[in-house]
Amino acid sequence: MTTKTEFVHRFEPAPTGKAGATLLLLHGTGGNENDLLPVGRAVAPDAALLSPRGRVLENGMPRFFRRLAEGVFDQEDLVARTHELADFVADAAKRHGFDPAHVVAVGFSNGANIAASMMLLRPEVLAGAVLLRPMVPFEPKTPPDLRGRRALVAAGKADPIVRPEQSERLAVILREAGADVTLHWSPGGHMLDRADLAAAAAWWRDFA
Ligand code: MLT
């Protein structure tokens, strides 16, 4: 028996009222469920939006899993929280009436890291993912089957938190698992810029 874990979250149905894709919006460290709603709407104007708040607090800042230091993840917690979030998405699909086969994550920083972890551990939950400034969450022991799934890895050349090799390695891991991966480089740092959003919107138009 599984225990349902509740996340504080926002859900916005598709503006057209037509069933279609749902974006799973995953904020960065210190963010909340409101942060990425405008990004989600800009990237995919017709999609429904599901935006949970991370349940881990680091000095009062919400996150999706624990870390031991900057870029050093508590792997046990990451695995448990990834499953918890995946189960929440499946449950939210029933509750809010969206199609669980058409969920695409849009995650920033810590949110991108748990989205990447979900692609690797629970590939059935996500049809695709927009990973904004992600790291490699872990090296998978057995590659998942990501054939037919798509990902955008949006990296910053001057990112002081994510080294370029991390973005490149994540793209390789996802590709080797069969995903169709676009690696987009912005000249900036860890913060998003207009070019990232334009790349995400273009990726979405191709995807949808
Ligand atoms: C993480 O902890 O997931 C990454 O270091 C990115 C961050 O949230 O700063």
py3Dmol code that shows the C-alpha trace and the ligand (Angstrom):
import py3Dmol

protein = """\
ATOM      1  CA  MET A   1       0.000   0.000   0.000  1.00  0.00           C
ATOM      2  CA  THR A   2       1.359   3.457  -0.814  1.00  0.00           C
ATOM      3  CA  THR A   3       0.794   6.450   1.389  1.00  0.00           C
ATOM      4  CA  LYS A   4      -0.282   9.549  -0.477  1.00  0.00           C
ATOM      5  CA  THR A   5       1.957  12.522   0.065  1.00  0.00           C
ATOM      6  CA  GLU A   6       0.347  15.904  -0.304  1.00  0.00           C
ATOM      7  CA  PHE A   7       2.211  18.811  -1.851  1.00  0.00           C
ATOM      8  CA  VAL A   8       1.078  22.393  -1.545  1.00  0.00           C
ATOM      9  CA  HIS A   9       0.427  23.169  -5.192  1.00  0.00           C
ATOM     10  CA  ARG A  10      -1.342  25.268  -7.807  1.00  0.00           C
ATOM     11  CA  PHE A  11      -3.231  23.775 -10.696  1.00  0.00           C
ATOM     12  CA  GLU A  12      -4.384  25.839 -13.669  1.00  0.00           C
ATOM     13  CA  PRO A  13      -6.526  24.009 -16.221  1.00  0.00           C
ATOM     14  CA  ALA A  14      -5.798  24.510 -19.916  1.00  0.00           C
ATOM     15  CA  PRO A  15      -7.207  27.952 -20.901  1.00  0.00           C
ATOM     16  CA  THR A  16      -8.953  26.489 -23.928  1.00  0.00           C
ATOM     17  CA  GLY A  17     -10.641  23.838 -21.790  1.00  0.00           C
ATOM     18  CA  LYS A  18      -9.374  21.233 -24.255  1.00  0.00           C
ATOM     19  CA  ALA A  19      -7.542  18.190 -22.891  1.00  0.00           C
ATOM     20  CA  GLY A  20      -3.891  18.353 -23.877  1.00  0.00           C
ATOM     21  CA  ALA A  21      -0.514  18.481 -22.226  1.00  0.00           C
ATOM     22  CA  THR A  22       0.137  19.456 -18.619  1.00  0.00           C
ATOM     23  CA  LEU A  23       3.335  21.173 -17.550  1.00  0.00           C
ATOM     24  CA  LEU A  24       4.780  20.080 -14.223  1.00  0.00           C
ATOM     25  CA  LEU A  25       6.484  23.236 -12.964  1.00  0.00           C
ATOM     26  CA  LEU A  26       9.357  22.699 -10.526  1.00  0.00           C
ATOM     27  CA  HIS A  27      10.886  25.763  -8.894  1.00  0.00           C
ATOM     28  CA  GLY A  28      14.472  26.366  -7.770  1.00  0.00           C
ATOM     29  CA  THR A  29      15.835  26.517  -4.191  1.00  0.00           C
ATOM     30  CA  GLY A  30      13.945  29.101  -2.147  1.00  0.00           C
ATOM     31  CA  GLY A  31      11.096  29.282  -4.642  1.00  0.00           C
ATOM     32  CA  ASN A  32       7.505  28.219  -4.390  1.00  0.00           C
ATOM     33  CA  GLU A  33       4.502  27.040  -6.384  1.00  0.00           C
ATOM     34  CA  ASN A  34       3.841  30.514  -7.802  1.00  0.00           C
ATOM     35  CA  ASP A  35       7.293  31.147  -9.318  1.00  0.00           C
ATOM     36  CA  LEU A  36       7.105  29.305 -12.610  1.00  0.00           C
ATOM     37  CA  LEU A  37       3.443  29.871 -13.489  1.00  0.00           C
ATOM     38  CA  PRO A  38       4.281  32.839 -15.790  1.00  0.00           C
ATOM     39  CA  VAL A  39       7.146  30.859 -17.365  1.00  0.00           C
ATOM     40  CA  GLY A  40       4.860  27.884 -17.957  1.00  0.00           C
ATOM     41  CA  ARG A  41       2.194  30.056 -19.524  1.00  0.00           C
ATOM     42  CA  ALA A  42       4.758  31.790 -21.771  1.00  0.00           C
ATOM     43  CA  VAL A  43       6.300  28.488 -22.888  1.00  0.00           C
ATOM     44  CA  ALA A  44       3.056  26.624 -23.496  1.00  0.00           C
ATOM     45  CA  PRO A  45       0.021  28.952 -23.725  1.00  0.00           C
ATOM     46  CA  ASP A  46      -2.459  26.087 -24.209  1.00  0.00           C
ATOM     47  CA  ALA A  47      -1.226  23.686 -21.525  1.00  0.00           C
ATOM     48  CA  ALA A  48      -2.592  22.977 -18.069  1.00  0.00           C
ATOM     49  CA  LEU A  49      -0.135  23.850 -15.283  1.00  0.00           C
ATOM     50  CA  LEU A  50       0.612  21.803 -12.169  1.00  0.00           C
ATOM     51  CA  SER A  51       3.002  23.534  -9.808  1.00  0.00           C
ATOM     52  CA  PRO A  52       3.965  21.903  -6.489  1.00  0.00           C
ATOM     53  CA  ARG A  53       6.083  23.407  -3.718  1.00  0.00           C
ATOM     54  CA  GLY A  54       9.163  21.406  -2.684  1.00  0.00           C
ATOM     55  CA  ARG A  55       8.667  19.727   0.722  1.00  0.00           C
ATOM     56  CA  VAL A  56      12.242  19.995   1.989  1.00  0.00           C
ATOM     57  CA  LEU A  57      13.275  23.138   3.856  1.00  0.00           C
ATOM     58  CA  GLU A  58      16.893  24.320   3.837  1.00  0.00           C
ATOM     59  CA  ASN A  59      17.166  27.252   6.238  1.00  0.00           C
ATOM     60  CA  GLY A  60      13.526  27.978   5.495  1.00  0.00           C
ATOM     61  CA  MET A  61      13.981  27.698   1.720  1.00  0.00           C
ATOM     62  CA  PRO A  62      11.800  25.121  -0.060  1.00  0.00           C
ATOM     63  CA  ARG A  63      13.587  22.512  -2.176  1.00  0.00           C
ATOM     64  CA  PHE A  64      12.606  19.206  -3.756  1.00  0.00           C
ATOM     65  CA  PHE A  65      15.294  17.095  -2.017  1.00  0.00           C
ATOM     66  CA  ARG A  66      18.082  17.453   0.527  1.00  0.00           C
ATOM     67  CA  ARG A  67      21.648  18.334  -0.314  1.00  0.00           C
ATOM     68  CA  LEU A  68      24.782  18.002   1.770  1.00  0.00           C
ATOM     69  CA  ALA A  69      26.519  20.963   0.114  1.00  0.00           C
ATOM     70  CA  GLU A  70      26.185  22.994  -3.080  1.00  0.00           C
ATOM     71  CA  GLY A  71      25.962  20.402  -5.846  1.00  0.00           C
ATOM     72  CA  VAL A  72      26.384  17.448  -3.431  1.00  0.00           C
ATOM     73  CA  PHE A  73      23.085  15.640  -3.153  1.00  0.00           C
ATOM     74  CA  ASP A  74      21.716  13.378  -0.437  1.00  0.00           C
ATOM     75  CA  GLN A  75      21.179  10.482  -2.825  1.00  0.00           C
ATOM     76  CA  GLU A  76      18.891   8.475  -0.577  1.00  0.00           C
ATOM     77  CA  ASP A  77      16.639  11.460  -0.061  1.00  0.00           C
ATOM     78  CA  LEU A  78      16.732  12.294  -3.782  1.00  0.00           C
ATOM     79  CA  VAL A  79      15.484   8.810  -4.721  1.00  0.00           C
ATOM     80  CA  ALA A  80      12.713   8.834  -2.082  1.00  0.00           C
ATOM     81  CA  ARG A  81      11.587  12.375  -3.000  1.00  0.00           C
ATOM     82  CA  THR A  82      11.610  11.551  -6.713  1.00  0.00           C
ATOM     83  CA  HIS A  83       9.189   8.668  -6.135  1.00  0.00           C
ATOM     84  CA  GLU A  84       7.077  10.817  -3.817  1.00  0.00           C
ATOM     85  CA  LEU A  85       6.773  13.523  -6.476  1.00  0.00           C
ATOM     86  CA  ALA A  86       6.060  10.992  -9.241  1.00  0.00           C
ATOM     87  CA  ASP A  87       3.262   9.481  -7.118  1.00  0.00           C
ATOM     88  CA  PHE A  88       1.868  12.961  -6.458  1.00  0.00           C
ATOM     89  CA  VAL A  89       1.706  13.647 -10.217  1.00  0.00           C
ATOM     90  CA  ALA A  90      -0.192  10.394 -10.844  1.00  0.00           C
ATOM     91  CA  ASP A  91      -2.598  11.227  -8.035  1.00  0.00           C
ATOM     92  CA  ALA A  92      -3.021  14.847  -9.193  1.00  0.00           C
ATOM     93  CA  ALA A  93      -3.942  13.584 -12.683  1.00  0.00           C
ATOM     94  CA  LYS A  94      -6.909  11.734 -11.192  1.00  0.00           C
ATOM     95  CA  ARG A  95      -7.877  14.592  -8.909  1.00  0.00           C
ATOM     96  CA  HIS A  96      -7.633  17.401 -11.478  1.00  0.00           C
ATOM     97  CA  GLY A  97      -8.620  15.277 -14.474  1.00  0.00           C
ATOM     98  CA  PHE A  98      -5.586  15.713 -16.730  1.00  0.00           C
ATOM     99  CA  ASP A  99      -4.009  13.072 -18.957  1.00  0.00           C
ATOM    100  CA  PRO A 100      -1.057  11.439 -17.130  1.00  0.00           C
ATOM    101  CA  ALA A 101       0.433  10.374 -20.473  1.00  0.00           C
ATOM    102  CA  HIS A 102       1.039  13.998 -21.500  1.00  0.00           C
ATOM    103  CA  VAL A 103       2.958  15.513 -18.617  1.00  0.00           C
ATOM    104  CA  VAL A 104       6.077  17.538 -19.424  1.00  0.00           C
ATOM    105  CA  ALA A 105       8.298  18.879 -16.636  1.00  0.00           C
ATOM    106  CA  VAL A 106       9.669  22.406 -16.710  1.00  0.00           C
ATOM    107  CA  GLY A 107      12.213  22.636 -13.921  1.00  0.00           C
ATOM    108  CA  PHE A 108      14.694  25.305 -12.910  1.00  0.00           C
ATOM    109  CA  SER A 109      17.904  24.513 -10.976  1.00  0.00           C
ATOM    110  CA  ASN A 110      16.861  22.298  -8.028  1.00  0.00           C
ATOM    111  CA  GLY A 111      13.562  21.682  -9.854  1.00  0.00           C
ATOM    112  CA  ALA A 112      15.455  20.705 -13.020  1.00  0.00           C
ATOM    113  CA  ASN A 113      17.540  18.277 -10.975  1.00  0.00           C
ATOM    114  CA  ILE A 114      14.530  16.421  -9.610  1.00  0.00           C
ATOM    115  CA  ALA A 115      12.938  16.470 -13.088  1.00  0.00           C
ATOM    116  CA  ALA A 116      16.106  14.825 -14.490  1.00  0.00           C
ATOM    117  CA  SER A 117      16.004  12.319 -11.640  1.00  0.00           C
ATOM    118  CA  MET A 118      12.372  11.537 -12.505  1.00  0.00           C
ATOM    119  CA  MET A 119      13.281  10.962 -16.170  1.00  0.00           C
ATOM    120  CA  LEU A 120      15.883   8.421 -14.972  1.00  0.00           C
ATOM    121  CA  LEU A 121      13.906   6.711 -12.184  1.00  0.00           C
ATOM    122  CA  ARG A 122      10.261   7.034 -13.243  1.00  0.00           C
ATOM    123  CA  PRO A 123      10.387   7.582 -17.024  1.00  0.00           C
ATOM    124  CA  GLU A 124       6.715   6.632 -17.393  1.00  0.00           C
ATOM    125  CA  VAL A 125       5.651   9.825 -15.600  1.00  0.00           C
ATOM    126  CA  LEU A 126       7.147  12.345 -18.045  1.00  0.00           C
ATOM    127  CA  ALA A 127       6.674  12.565 -21.805  1.00  0.00           C
ATOM    128  CA  GLY A 128       9.451  15.136 -21.844  1.00  0.00           C
ATOM    129  CA  ALA A 129      11.290  17.730 -19.807  1.00  0.00           C
ATOM    130  CA  VAL A 130      12.585  21.265 -20.118  1.00  0.00           C
ATOM    131  CA  LEU A 131      15.617  21.266 -17.827  1.00  0.00           C
ATOM    132  CA  LEU A 132      16.746  24.800 -17.057  1.00  0.00           C
ATOM    133  CA  ARG A 133      20.283  24.852 -15.525  1.00  0.00           C
ATOM    134  CA  PRO A 134      20.299  21.176 -14.460  1.00  0.00           C
ATOM    135  CA  MET A 135      23.146  19.090 -13.049  1.00  0.00           C
ATOM    136  CA  VAL A 136      23.636  15.323 -13.273  1.00  0.00           C
ATOM    137  CA  PRO A 137      21.439  14.107 -10.384  1.00  0.00           C
ATOM    138  CA  PHE A 138      23.265  10.725 -10.356  1.00  0.00           C
ATOM    139  CA  GLU A 139      24.830   8.291 -12.794  1.00  0.00           C
ATOM    140  CA  PRO A 140      22.143   5.647 -13.467  1.00  0.00           C
ATOM    141  CA  LYS A 141      23.271   2.072 -12.820  1.00  0.00           C
ATOM    142  CA  THR A 142      20.870   0.777 -15.460  1.00  0.00           C
ATOM    143  CA  PRO A 143      19.808   3.252 -18.132  1.00  0.00           C
ATOM    144  CA  PRO A 144      16.039   3.738 -18.317  1.00  0.00           C
ATOM    145  CA  ASP A 145      14.220   3.400 -21.616  1.00  0.00           C
ATOM    146  CA  LEU A 146      13.641   6.972 -22.764  1.00  0.00           C
ATOM    147  CA  ARG A 147      12.861   6.187 -26.389  1.00  0.00           C
ATOM    148  CA  GLY A 148      10.096   8.458 -27.643  1.00  0.00           C
ATOM    149  CA  ARG A 149      10.752  11.023 -24.872  1.00  0.00           C
ATOM    150  CA  ARG A 150      12.269  14.427 -25.379  1.00  0.00           C
ATOM    151  CA  ALA A 151      14.306  16.824 -23.334  1.00  0.00           C
ATOM    152  CA  LEU A 152      15.716  20.311 -23.572  1.00  0.00           C
ATOM    153  CA  VAL A 153      18.839  20.948 -21.500  1.00  0.00           C
ATOM    154  CA  ALA A 154      19.279  24.722 -21.187  1.00  0.00           C
ATOM    155  CA  ALA A 155      22.724  25.538 -19.825  1.00  0.00           C
ATOM    156  CA  GLY A 156      24.561  28.794 -19.141  1.00  0.00           C
ATOM    157  CA  LYS A 157      28.138  29.113 -20.392  1.00  0.00           C
ATOM    158  CA  ALA A 158      29.035  31.343 -17.448  1.00  0.00           C
ATOM    159  CA  ASP A 159      27.053  29.380 -14.820  1.00  0.00           C
ATOM    160  CA  PRO A 160      29.065  29.482 -11.553  1.00  0.00           C
ATOM    161  CA  ILE A 161      27.012  26.602 -10.070  1.00  0.00           C
ATOM    162  CA  VAL A 162      26.769  24.136 -12.971  1.00  0.00           C
ATOM    163  CA  ARG A 163      29.987  23.316 -14.829  1.00  0.00           C
ATOM    164  CA  PRO A 164      29.597  22.912 -18.628  1.00  0.00           C
ATOM    165  CA  GLU A 165      30.719  19.235 -18.394  1.00  0.00           C
ATOM    166  CA  GLN A 166      27.705  18.570 -16.123  1.00  0.00           C
ATOM    167  CA  SER A 167      25.242  19.838 -18.733  1.00  0.00           C
ATOM    168  CA  GLU A 168      27.026  17.928 -21.477  1.00  0.00           C
ATOM    169  CA  ARG A 169      27.131  14.732 -19.409  1.00  0.00           C
ATOM    170  CA  LEU A 170      23.411  14.960 -18.603  1.00  0.00           C
ATOM    171  CA  ALA A 171      22.611  15.343 -22.304  1.00  0.00           C
ATOM    172  CA  VAL A 172      24.716  12.227 -23.053  1.00  0.00           C
ATOM    173  CA  ILE A 173      23.034  10.169 -20.284  1.00  0.00           C
ATOM    174  CA  LEU A 174      19.563  11.058 -21.582  1.00  0.00           C
ATOM    175  CA  ARG A 175      20.572  10.453 -25.209  1.00  0.00           C
ATOM    176  CA  GLU A 176      22.136   7.076 -24.412  1.00  0.00           C
ATOM    177  CA  ALA A 177      18.833   6.109 -22.800  1.00  0.00           C
ATOM    178  CA  GLY A 178      17.108   6.886 -26.112  1.00  0.00           C
ATOM    179  CA  ALA A 179      15.701  10.382 -25.505  1.00  0.00           C
ATOM    180  CA  ASP A 180      15.727  13.052 -28.192  1.00  0.00           C
ATOM    181  CA  VAL A 181      17.792  15.775 -26.496  1.00  0.00           C
ATOM    182  CA  THR A 182      18.403  19.395 -27.455  1.00  0.00           C
ATOM    183  CA  LEU A 183      21.293  21.086 -25.652  1.00  0.00           C
ATOM    184  CA  HIS A 184      20.907  24.860 -25.625  1.00  0.00           C
ATOM    185  CA  TRP A 185      23.701  27.191 -24.470  1.00  0.00           C
ATOM    186  CA  SER A 186      23.018  30.687 -23.273  1.00  0.00           C
ATOM    187  CA  PRO A 187      25.964  33.057 -22.723  1.00  0.00           C
ATOM    188  CA  GLY A 188      24.713  33.904 -19.208  1.00  0.00           C
ATOM    189  CA  GLY A 189      25.016  32.385 -15.735  1.00  0.00           C
ATOM    190  CA  HIS A 190      22.664  30.416 -13.472  1.00  0.00           C
ATOM    191  CA  MET A 191      19.761  32.842 -13.870  1.00  0.00           C
ATOM    192  CA  LEU A 192      17.446  32.445 -16.827  1.00  0.00           C
ATOM    193  CA  ASP A 193      17.400  34.947 -19.639  1.00  0.00           C
ATOM    194  CA  ARG A 194      15.120  35.686 -22.574  1.00  0.00           C
ATOM    195  CA  ALA A 195      17.066  33.346 -24.839  1.00  0.00           C
ATOM    196  CA  ASP A 196      16.324  30.432 -22.485  1.00  0.00           C
ATOM    197  CA  LEU A 197      12.620  31.162 -22.573  1.00  0.00           C
ATOM    198  CA  ALA A 198      12.665  31.556 -26.349  1.00  0.00           C
ATOM    199  CA  ALA A 199      14.496  28.209 -26.651  1.00  0.00           C
ATOM    200  CA  ALA A 200      11.959  26.565 -24.339  1.00  0.00           C
ATOM    201  CA  ALA A 201       9.014  28.008 -26.293  1.00  0.00           C
ATOM    202  CA  ALA A 202      10.535  26.886 -29.613  1.00  0.00           C
ATOM    203  CA  TRP A 203      11.207  23.405 -28.199  1.00  0.00           C
ATOM    204  CA  TRP A 204       7.589  23.266 -27.015  1.00  0.00           C
ATOM    205  CA  ARG A 205       6.152  24.280 -30.394  1.00  0.00           C
ATOM    206  CA  ASP A 206       8.102  21.431 -31.937  1.00  0.00           C
ATOM    207  CA  PHE A 207       6.979  19.042 -29.197  1.00  0.00           C
ATOM    208  CA  ALA A 208       3.275  19.874 -28.977  1.00  0.00           C
TER     209      ALA A 208
END
"""
ligand_1 = """\
9
MLT
C 20.662 21.813 -6.242
O 20.908 21.842 -5.070
O 19.709 21.189 -6.736
C 21.573 22.589 -7.110
O 22.737 22.863 -6.411
C 20.989 23.832 -7.640
C 20.490 24.738 -6.547
O 19.382 24.544 -6.108
O 21.187 25.677 -6.168
"""
view = py3Dmol.view(width=600, height=400)
view.addModel(protein, "pdb")
view.setStyle({"model": 0}, {"cartoon": {"style": "trace"}})
view.addModel(ligand_1, "xyz")
view.setStyle({"model": 1}, {"stick": {}})
view.zoomTo()
view.show()
